[in-house]
Amino acid sequence: MTKSEFVDQVAAESKLSKGDAGDAVDAVLQVIEDTLKRGGEISFTGFGKFSVADRGARQGVNPQTGERIQIAASRVPRFSAGSALKKAVKGG
């Protein structure tokens, strides 16, 4: 599903105009991004949790040359699904 299709479905479900639904989706995504940039986390009970994890520096291998490379430490976004979402997906 593309963002445009997602906005269309949000508009249909919420009875908002496509423009308003697009603005709402953009606002939600921006709030999630801003919160994660600050190192915070967002929890939606039953749906899941967005958080930031630290990934340590490690050795890697360049697949083309076989040469060992050093991969720098980084911060990465994580999402863990909540129980209600897991049940919904599992149940089909």
C-alpha positions as CSV (number, residue, x, y, z in Angstrom):
1,M,0.0,0.0,0.0
2,T,1.3,3.4,-0.9
3,K,1.0,6.5,1.2
4,S,-1.6,7.8,-1.3
5,E,-3.7,4.7,-0.9
6,F,-3.3,4.9,2.8
7,V,-4.6,8.5,2.9
8,D,-7.6,7.4,0.7
9,Q,-8.5,4.7,3.2
10,V,-8.1,7.0,6.2
11,A,-10.3,9.5,4.4
12,A,-13.0,6.9,3.8
13,E,-12.9,5.5,7.4
14,S,-12.9,8.9,9.1
15,K,-15.2,10.6,6.7
16,L,-12.6,13.4,6.3
17,S,-11.8,15.0,2.9
18,K,-8.7,13.5,1.2
19,G,-6.8,16.8,1.9
20,D,-7.7,16.7,5.6
21,A,-6.8,13.0,5.9
22,G,-3.5,13.7,4.1
23,D,-2.7,16.5,6.6
24,A,-3.6,14.2,9.5
25,V,-1.4,11.4,8.3
26,D,1.5,13.8,7.7
27,A,1.0,15.2,11.2
28,V,1.1,11.8,12.8
29,L,4.2,10.7,10.9
30,Q,5.9,14.0,11.8
31,V,5.1,13.6,15.5
32,I,6.5,10.1,15.5
33,E,9.6,11.2,13.7
34,D,10.2,14.2,16.0
35,T,9.7,12.0,19.1
36,L,12.1,9.4,18.0
37,K,14.7,12.0,17.0
38,R,14.6,13.2,20.7
39,G,15.1,9.6,21.8
40,G,11.6,9.2,23.1
41,E,9.1,6.4,22.5
42,I,5.4,6.3,21.5
43,S,3.1,3.5,22.7
44,F,-0.3,2.8,21.3
45,T,-1.9,0.2,23.6
46,G,-2.8,-2.9,21.7
47,F,-1.2,-1.6,18.5
48,G,2.5,-1.3,19.3
49,K,5.4,0.8,20.4
50,F,7.8,2.9,18.4
51,S,11.2,3.4,20.1
52,V,14.9,4.1,19.4
53,A,17.6,1.5,19.9
54,D,21.4,1.9,19.9
55,R,23.2,-0.4,17.5
56,G,26.9,-0.9,18.5
57,A,29.9,-0.7,16.3
58,R,30.8,-4.0,14.6
59,Q,32.9,-5.7,12.0
60,G,31.4,-6.4,8.6
61,V,32.5,-7.8,5.3
62,N,32.2,-6.2,1.9
63,P,30.4,-8.9,-0.1
64,Q,32.1,-7.8,-3.4
65,T,35.7,-7.9,-2.2
66,G,35.6,-9.9,1.0
67,E,37.4,-7.1,2.8
68,R,36.7,-6.6,6.4
69,I,35.1,-3.2,7.2
70,Q,34.3,-1.4,10.4
71,I,30.6,-0.4,10.7
72,A,30.0,2.6,13.0
73,A,27.6,2.6,15.9
74,S,24.2,4.1,15.1
75,R,20.7,4.8,16.5
76,V,17.9,3.0,14.7
77,P,14.1,3.2,14.9
78,R,12.3,0.1,16.2
79,F,8.6,-1.0,16.2
80,S,7.3,-3.8,18.3
81,A,3.7,-4.9,17.6
82,G,1.2,-5.0,20.4
83,S,-0.9,-8.1,21.3
84,A,-4.1,-6.8,19.5
85,L,-2.3,-6.2,16.3
86,K,-0.6,-9.6,16.5
87,K,-3.9,-11.3,17.0
88,A,-5.5,-9.4,14.1
89,V,-2.8,-10.4,11.7
90,K,-2.6,-14.0,12.9
91,G,-6.4,-14.4,12.7
92,G,-6.4,-13.2,9.1
